[in-house]
Amino acid sequence: MLVIALIEIRAEDVAQVRKVLEPEEYVVAFYELMGRFNIGVIVEVKNQQALFEVVTKIRESPGVHETKSHVVHDGVVI
């Protein structure tokens, strides 16, 4: 299951959140964004329980104000 997580934090907390999330095996990509959400993370999990655990870890990361998670329904890698 592929999931795109958008994370809203203070700009000064980006490096700290990156340090927490980037080494995790489920993180496929980590992006710094401009706009309301400062970070975009693509994660790959095996099931809904794993998704719940990942989202919980993201929400508990220092400086995180809000998250939006979107399960990828269909797509193609170019």
BELZIQUI-V153265 format. One record per pair of residues at least 6 apart in sequence whose ideal C-beta (glycine too) atoms are under 6 Angstrom apart, sorted by sequence separation. I is the first residue (numbers start at 1). J is the second residue. If there is no record, write none. Layout:
I|J ; I|J
//
This chain:
21|27 ; 45|51 ; 33|40 ; 9|17 ; 22|30 ; 59|67 ; 31|40 ; 45|54 ; 58|67 ; 30|41 ; 43|54 ; 29|42 ; 28|42 ; 55|69 ; 27|43 ; 28|44 ; 26|43 ; 14|32 ; 26|44 ; 26|45 ; 14|38 ; 26|54 ; 8|37 ; 9|38 ; 6|37 ; 7|39 ; 6|40 ; 5|41 ; 4|42 ; 3|43 ; 20|61 ; 2|44 ; 1|45 ; 17|61 ; 16|62 ; 13|63 ; 5|58 ; 10|63 ; 9|63 ; 9|64 ; 7|64 ; 8|65 ; 8|66 ; 7|67 ; 5|67 ; 6|68 ; 5|69 ; 3|69 ; 4|70 ; 3|71 ; 2|72
//
